Amino acid sequence: MLREFHLADLITLLNGFAGMGALLAFMRFLLDGEREYFWLGTCLLPVALAMDMLDGRVARWRSEASPLGQELDSLADIVSFGVGPAAMGFASGLRGGWDALLLMYFVACGISRLARYNVTASTLADETGKVRYFEGMPIPSSLLLVLVLAVLAGIDRWQAALPLGVVAIGPMDLHPLALLYFLHGSAMVSKTLRIKKP
């Protein structure tokens, strides 16, 4: 199967490779608390974004766009820009029961957003075949959450020192900061939010 991949498809796989590397780094950080693994995971997510931007350019340059490439792109994106930022949130200290539900909601929104894009891309495309705008926030925009968490970790406002503290709601805890994941996930699945595609 790999022999049938185009160059752009291999670059897409590097996106997923970087995203999975970030997940493993965050898990290693949770196991032994060594901060360099947290920062390794954080740095791998922008690498995934670079691969995500490059694969489309290479596909257009070489005229290799294909349905397989589109599906590969979505699958890699959910790892790097859905599960990766959610794992980073957990590693940063969003570990309450309500936090976990919001992180799962965020990933579900990312999956839904990508599935909708794959289904509607042809109807949103102009006469050249290029999609004119995004319906809802594109999933790579989740790196805004990564940036927020990286800044907080850099100034030691993470783990037990997260801004806005923690609130007990029923039997579970909520860090209000986790609501950023709820808001971002909701923006990804919005039908009314339209963002012009560069």
TORNU-50040 format. One record per residue (C-alpha): residue number from 1; residue in three letters; x, y, z. Coordinates in Angstrom, 1 decimal. Layout:
<marpas>
<marpa num="NUM" residu="ALA" xx="X" yy="Y" zz="Z"/>
...
</marpas>
This chain:
<marpas>
<marpa num="1" residu="MET" xx="0.0" yy="0.0" zz="0.0"/>
<marpa num="2" residu="LEU" xx="2.8" yy="2.5" zz="0.9"/>
<marpa num="3" residu="ARG" xx="4.3" yy="2.0" zz="-2.6"/>
<marpa num="4" residu="GLU" xx="1.1" yy="3.6" zz="-4.0"/>
<marpa num="5" residu="PHE" xx="1.4" yy="6.7" zz="-1.8"/>
<marpa num="6" residu="HIS" xx="2.3" yy="10.0" zz="-3.4"/>
<marpa num="7" residu="LEU" xx="4.9" yy="12.4" zz="-1.9"/>
<marpa num="8" residu="ALA" xx="2.1" yy="14.5" zz="-0.4"/>
<marpa num="9" residu="ASP" xx="0.6" yy="11.4" zz="1.3"/>
<marpa num="10" residu="LEU" xx="4.0" yy="10.6" zz="2.9"/>
<marpa num="11" residu="ILE" xx="4.2" yy="14.2" zz="4.2"/>
<marpa num="12" residu="THR" xx="0.6" yy="13.8" zz="5.6"/>
<marpa num="13" residu="LEU" xx="1.9" yy="10.7" zz="7.5"/>
<marpa num="14" residu="LEU" xx="4.6" yy="12.8" zz="9.0"/>
<marpa num="15" residu="ASN" xx="1.8" yy="15.0" zz="10.4"/>
<marpa num="16" residu="GLY" xx="0.3" yy="12.0" zz="12.1"/>
<marpa num="17" residu="PHE" xx="3.7" yy="10.8" zz="13.1"/>
<marpa num="18" residu="ALA" xx="4.4" yy="14.1" zz="14.9"/>
<marpa num="19" residu="GLY" xx="1.0" yy="14.0" zz="16.6"/>
<marpa num="20" residu="MET" xx="1.5" yy="10.5" zz="17.9"/>
<marpa num="21" residu="GLY" xx="5.0" yy="11.5" zz="19.1"/>
<marpa num="22" residu="ALA" xx="3.4" yy="14.3" zz="21.0"/>
<marpa num="23" residu="LEU" xx="0.9" yy="11.9" zz="22.7"/>
<marpa num="24" residu="LEU" xx="3.7" yy="9.6" zz="23.7"/>
<marpa num="25" residu="ALA" xx="5.7" yy="12.5" zz="25.1"/>
<marpa num="26" residu="PHE" xx="2.8" yy="13.8" zz="27.2"/>
<marpa num="27" residu="MET" xx="2.2" yy="10.2" zz="28.5"/>
<marpa num="28" residu="ARG" xx="5.8" yy="9.9" zz="29.4"/>
<marpa num="29" residu="PHE" xx="5.7" yy="13.3" zz="31.2"/>
<marpa num="30" residu="LEU" xx="2.7" yy="12.0" zz="33.2"/>
<marpa num="31" residu="LEU" xx="4.6" yy="8.9" zz="34.2"/>
<marpa num="32" residu="ASP" xx="7.8" yy="10.4" zz="35.5"/>
<marpa num="33" residu="GLY" xx="7.2" yy="14.2" zz="35.6"/>
<marpa num="34" residu="GLU" xx="10.2" yy="15.1" zz="33.5"/>
<marpa num="35" residu="ARG" xx="9.4" yy="18.4" zz="32.0"/>
<marpa num="36" residu="GLU" xx="11.4" yy="17.9" zz="28.9"/>
<marpa num="37" residu="TYR" xx="8.9" yy="15.4" zz="27.7"/>
<marpa num="38" residu="PHE" xx="6.1" yy="17.9" zz="28.1"/>
<marpa num="39" residu="TRP" xx="8.0" yy="20.4" zz="26.0"/>
<marpa num="40" residu="LEU" xx="8.9" yy="17.8" zz="23.5"/>
<marpa num="41" residu="GLY" xx="5.2" yy="17.0" zz="23.0"/>
<marpa num="42" residu="THR" xx="4.4" yy="20.7" zz="22.8"/>
<marpa num="43" residu="CYS" xx="7.1" yy="21.3" zz="20.1"/>
<marpa num="44" residu="LEU" xx="5.9" yy="18.3" zz="18.0"/>
<marpa num="45" residu="LEU" xx="2.4" yy="19.8" zz="17.5"/>
<marpa num="46" residu="PRO" xx="3.7" yy="22.8" zz="15.5"/>
<marpa num="47" residu="VAL" xx="5.8" yy="20.4" zz="13.5"/>
<marpa num="48" residu="ALA" xx="2.5" yy="18.5" zz="12.7"/>
<marpa num="49" residu="LEU" xx="1.0" yy="21.8" zz="11.6"/>
<marpa num="50" residu="ALA" xx="4.0" yy="22.5" zz="9.3"/>
<marpa num="51" residu="MET" xx="3.5" yy="19.0" zz="7.7"/>
<marpa num="52" residu="ASP" xx="-0.3" yy="19.7" zz="7.4"/>
<marpa num="53" residu="MET" xx="0.4" yy="22.9" zz="5.5"/>
<marpa num="54" residu="LEU" xx="3.1" yy="21.4" zz="3.3"/>
<marpa num="55" residu="ASP" xx="1.2" yy="18.3" zz="2.2"/>
<marpa num="56" residu="GLY" xx="-1.5" yy="20.4" zz="0.4"/>
<marpa num="57" residu="ARG" xx="1.0" yy="22.6" zz="-1.3"/>
<marpa num="58" residu="VAL" xx="3.0" yy="19.5" zz="-2.5"/>
<marpa num="59" residu="ALA" xx="-0.2" yy="17.8" zz="-3.7"/>
<marpa num="60" residu="ARG" xx="-1.2" yy="20.9" zz="-5.8"/>
<marpa num="61" residu="TRP" xx="2.3" yy="21.4" zz="-7.1"/>
<marpa num="62" residu="ARG" xx="2.6" yy="17.8" zz="-8.3"/>
<marpa num="63" residu="SER" xx="-1.1" yy="17.5" zz="-9.2"/>
<marpa num="64" residu="GLU" xx="-1.5" yy="14.6" zz="-6.9"/>
<marpa num="65" residu="ALA" xx="-4.6" yy="15.5" zz="-5.0"/>
<marpa num="66" residu="SER" xx="-6.7" yy="12.4" zz="-4.4"/>
<marpa num="67" residu="PRO" xx="-9.6" yy="11.1" zz="-2.2"/>
<marpa num="68" residu="LEU" xx="-7.1" yy="8.9" zz="-0.3"/>
<marpa num="69" residu="GLY" xx="-5.0" yy="12.0" zz="0.4"/>
<marpa num="70" residu="GLN" xx="-8.0" yy="13.8" zz="1.8"/>
<marpa num="71" residu="GLU" xx="-8.9" yy="11.0" zz="4.1"/>
<marpa num="72" residu="LEU" xx="-5.3" yy="10.6" zz="5.2"/>
<marpa num="73" residu="ASP" xx="-5.2" yy="14.3" zz="6.0"/>
<marpa num="74" residu="SER" xx="-8.3" yy="14.1" zz="8.2"/>
<marpa num="75" residu="LEU" xx="-7.1" yy="11.1" zz="10.1"/>
<marpa num="76" residu="ALA" xx="-3.7" yy="12.7" zz="10.8"/>
<marpa num="77" residu="ASP" xx="-5.4" yy="16.0" zz="11.8"/>
<marpa num="78" residu="ILE" xx="-7.6" yy="14.4" zz="14.4"/>
<marpa num="79" residu="VAL" xx="-4.5" yy="12.8" zz="16.0"/>
<marpa num="80" residu="SER" xx="-2.3" yy="16.0" zz="15.9"/>
<marpa num="81" residu="PHE" xx="-4.9" yy="18.7" zz="16.4"/>
<marpa num="82" residu="GLY" xx="-7.7" yy="16.9" zz="18.3"/>
<marpa num="83" residu="VAL" xx="-6.3" yy="14.2" zz="20.5"/>
<marpa num="84" residu="GLY" xx="-2.8" yy="15.9" zz="20.9"/>
<marpa num="85" residu="PRO" xx="-4.1" yy="19.2" zz="22.3"/>
<marpa num="86" residu="ALA" xx="-6.6" yy="17.3" zz="24.6"/>
<marpa num="87" residu="ALA" xx="-3.7" yy="15.2" zz="25.9"/>
<marpa num="88" residu="MET" xx="-1.7" yy="18.3" zz="26.5"/>
<marpa num="89" residu="GLY" xx="-4.6" yy="19.8" zz="28.5"/>
<marpa num="90" residu="PHE" xx="-4.7" yy="16.7" zz="30.7"/>
<marpa num="91" residu="ALA" xx="-0.9" yy="16.8" zz="31.1"/>
<marpa num="92" residu="SER" xx="-1.2" yy="20.5" zz="32.1"/>
<marpa num="93" residu="GLY" xx="-3.5" yy="19.7" zz="35.0"/>
<marpa num="94" residu="LEU" xx="-7.0" yy="19.6" zz="33.5"/>
<marpa num="95" residu="ARG" xx="-7.7" yy="16.3" zz="35.3"/>
<marpa num="96" residu="GLY" xx="-11.1" yy="16.8" zz="37.0"/>
<marpa num="97" residu="GLY" xx="-14.0" yy="14.7" zz="35.9"/>
<marpa num="98" residu="TRP" xx="-15.7" yy="17.6" zz="34.2"/>
<marpa num="99" residu="ASP" xx="-12.4" yy="18.5" zz="32.6"/>
<marpa num="100" residu="ALA" xx="-12.2" yy="15.0" zz="31.1"/>
<marpa num="101" residu="LEU" xx="-15.7" yy="15.3" zz="29.7"/>
<marpa num="102" residu="LEU" xx="-14.9" yy="18.7" zz="28.1"/>
<marpa num="103" residu="LEU" xx="-11.7" yy="17.2" zz="26.6"/>
<marpa num="104" residu="MET" xx="-13.7" yy="14.3" zz="25.1"/>
<marpa num="105" residu="TYR" xx="-16.3" yy="16.8" zz="23.8"/>
<marpa num="106" residu="PHE" xx="-13.5" yy="18.8" zz="22.1"/>
<marpa num="107" residu="VAL" xx="-12.1" yy="15.7" zz="20.4"/>
<marpa num="108" residu="ALA" xx="-15.7" yy="14.6" zz="19.3"/>
<marpa num="109" residu="CYS" xx="-16.2" yy="18.1" zz="17.8"/>
<marpa num="110" residu="GLY" xx="-12.9" yy="17.8" zz="15.9"/>
<marpa num="111" residu="ILE" xx="-13.9" yy="14.4" zz="14.5"/>
<marpa num="112" residu="SER" xx="-17.3" yy="15.8" zz="13.5"/>
<marpa num="113" residu="ARG" xx="-15.8" yy="18.9" zz="11.9"/>
<marpa num="114" residu="LEU" xx="-13.4" yy="16.9" zz="9.8"/>
<marpa num="115" residu="ALA" xx="-16.1" yy="14.5" zz="8.7"/>
<marpa num="116" residu="ARG" xx="-18.4" yy="17.4" zz="7.7"/>
<marpa num="117" residu="TYR" xx="-15.6" yy="19.0" zz="5.7"/>
<marpa num="118" residu="ASN" xx="-14.9" yy="15.8" zz="3.8"/>
<marpa num="119" residu="VAL" xx="-18.5" yy="15.4" zz="2.9"/>
<marpa num="120" residu="THR" xx="-19.1" yy="19.1" zz="2.0"/>
<marpa num="121" residu="ALA" xx="-15.8" yy="20.1" zz="0.5"/>
<marpa num="122" residu="SER" xx="-16.9" yy="19.5" zz="-3.1"/>
<marpa num="123" residu="THR" xx="-20.0" yy="21.7" zz="-2.6"/>
<marpa num="124" residu="LEU" xx="-18.0" yy="24.5" zz="-1.0"/>
<marpa num="125" residu="ALA" xx="-15.4" yy="24.5" zz="-3.8"/>
<marpa num="126" residu="ASP" xx="-15.2" yy="27.1" zz="-6.6"/>
<marpa num="127" residu="GLU" xx="-14.7" yy="26.4" zz="-10.3"/>
<marpa num="128" residu="THR" xx="-11.0" yy="25.7" zz="-9.8"/>
<marpa num="129" residu="GLY" xx="-11.8" yy="23.0" zz="-7.2"/>
<marpa num="130" residu="LYS" xx="-10.5" yy="25.1" zz="-4.2"/>
<marpa num="131" residu="VAL" xx="-12.6" yy="25.4" zz="-1.1"/>
<marpa num="132" residu="ARG" xx="-13.4" yy="29.1" zz="-0.6"/>
<marpa num="133" residu="TYR" xx="-14.1" yy="29.1" zz="3.1"/>
<marpa num="134" residu="PHE" xx="-14.3" yy="26.9" zz="6.2"/>
<marpa num="135" residu="GLU" xx="-17.6" yy="26.2" zz="8.0"/>
<marpa num="136" residu="GLY" xx="-16.5" yy="26.5" zz="11.6"/>
<marpa num="137" residu="MET" xx="-13.0" yy="26.9" zz="12.9"/>
<marpa num="138" residu="PRO" xx="-10.5" yy="24.6" zz="11.1"/>
<marpa num="139" residu="ILE" xx="-9.1" yy="21.9" zz="13.4"/>
<marpa num="140" residu="PRO" xx="-5.5" yy="23.1" zz="13.2"/>
<marpa num="141" residu="SER" xx="-6.6" yy="26.3" zz="15.0"/>
<marpa num="142" residu="SER" xx="-6.5" yy="24.2" zz="18.1"/>
<marpa num="143" residu="LEU" xx="-2.9" yy="25.2" zz="18.3"/>
<marpa num="144" residu="LEU" xx="-4.2" yy="28.4" zz="19.9"/>
<marpa num="145" residu="LEU" xx="-5.1" yy="26.2" zz="22.9"/>
<marpa num="146" residu="VAL" xx="-1.6" yy="24.7" zz="22.7"/>
<marpa num="147" residu="LEU" xx="-0.1" yy="28.2" zz="22.8"/>
<marpa num="148" residu="VAL" xx="-2.2" yy="29.2" zz="25.9"/>
<marpa num="149" residu="LEU" xx="-1.1" yy="26.1" zz="27.8"/>
<marpa num="150" residu="ALA" xx="2.5" yy="26.4" zz="26.7"/>
<marpa num="151" residu="VAL" xx="2.6" yy="30.0" zz="28.0"/>
<marpa num="152" residu="LEU" xx="1.0" yy="29.0" zz="31.3"/>
<marpa num="153" residu="ALA" xx="3.5" yy="26.1" zz="31.7"/>
<marpa num="154" residu="GLY" xx="6.3" yy="28.5" zz="30.9"/>
<marpa num="155" residu="ILE" xx="5.3" yy="30.9" zz="33.8"/>
<marpa num="156" residu="ASP" xx="4.5" yy="28.0" zz="36.2"/>
<marpa num="157" residu="ARG" xx="0.7" yy="28.6" zz="36.1"/>
<marpa num="158" residu="TRP" xx="-0.2" yy="25.0" zz="35.4"/>
<marpa num="159" residu="GLN" xx="-0.8" yy="21.7" zz="37.4"/>
<marpa num="160" residu="ALA" xx="-2.2" yy="22.8" zz="40.8"/>
<marpa num="161" residu="ALA" xx="-1.6" yy="26.5" zz="39.9"/>
<marpa num="162" residu="LEU" xx="-3.9" yy="26.8" zz="36.8"/>
<marpa num="163" residu="PRO" xx="-5.6" yy="30.2" zz="36.5"/>
<marpa num="164" residu="LEU" xx="-9.2" yy="30.4" zz="37.8"/>
<marpa num="165" residu="GLY" xx="-8.6" yy="27.5" zz="40.2"/>
<marpa num="166" residu="VAL" xx="-10.9" yy="24.5" zz="40.5"/>
<marpa num="167" residu="VAL" xx="-14.6" yy="24.2" zz="41.3"/>
<marpa num="168" residu="ALA" xx="-16.4" yy="21.1" zz="42.7"/>
<marpa num="169" residu="ILE" xx="-19.6" yy="20.5" zz="40.8"/>
<marpa num="170" residu="GLY" xx="-21.4" yy="17.5" zz="42.3"/>
<marpa num="171" residu="PRO" xx="-19.1" yy="14.6" zz="42.6"/>
<marpa num="172" residu="MET" xx="-16.5" yy="15.9" zz="40.1"/>
<marpa num="173" residu="ASP" xx="-14.1" yy="18.8" zz="39.7"/>
<marpa num="174" residu="LEU" xx="-14.0" yy="21.4" zz="37.0"/>
<marpa num="175" residu="HIS" xx="-11.1" yy="23.7" zz="36.1"/>
<marpa num="176" residu="PRO" xx="-12.8" yy="26.7" zz="34.5"/>
<marpa num="177" residu="LEU" xx="-9.9" yy="26.9" zz="32.1"/>
<marpa num="178" residu="ALA" xx="-11.2" yy="23.7" zz="30.5"/>
<marpa num="179" residu="LEU" xx="-14.1" yy="25.7" zz="29.2"/>
<marpa num="180" residu="LEU" xx="-11.7" yy="26.9" zz="26.5"/>
<marpa num="181" residu="TYR" xx="-11.9" yy="23.4" zz="25.0"/>
<marpa num="182" residu="PHE" xx="-15.7" yy="23.5" zz="25.1"/>
<marpa num="183" residu="LEU" xx="-15.7" yy="26.9" zz="23.3"/>
<marpa num="184" residu="HIS" xx="-13.2" yy="25.9" zz="20.7"/>
<marpa num="185" residu="GLY" xx="-14.9" yy="22.6" zz="20.1"/>
<marpa num="186" residu="SER" xx="-18.2" yy="24.4" zz="19.6"/>
<marpa num="187" residu="ALA" xx="-16.6" yy="26.8" zz="17.2"/>
<marpa num="188" residu="MET" xx="-15.3" yy="24.0" zz="15.1"/>
<marpa num="189" residu="VAL" xx="-18.8" yy="22.5" zz="14.6"/>
<marpa num="190" residu="SER" xx="-20.5" yy="25.8" zz="14.1"/>
<marpa num="191" residu="LYS" xx="-22.5" yy="26.0" zz="10.9"/>
<marpa num="192" residu="THR" xx="-22.9" yy="29.8" zz="10.9"/>
<marpa num="193" residu="LEU" xx="-19.2" yy="30.6" zz="11.6"/>
<marpa num="194" residu="ARG" xx="-17.5" yy="31.0" zz="8.2"/>
<marpa num="195" residu="ILE" xx="-13.8" yy="31.7" zz="7.8"/>
<marpa num="196" residu="LYS" xx="-12.3" yy="32.6" zz="4.5"/>
<marpa num="197" residu="LYS" xx="-9.7" yy="30.0" zz="3.5"/>
<marpa num="198" residu="PRO" xx="-6.3" yy="31.5" zz="2.5"/>
</marpas>
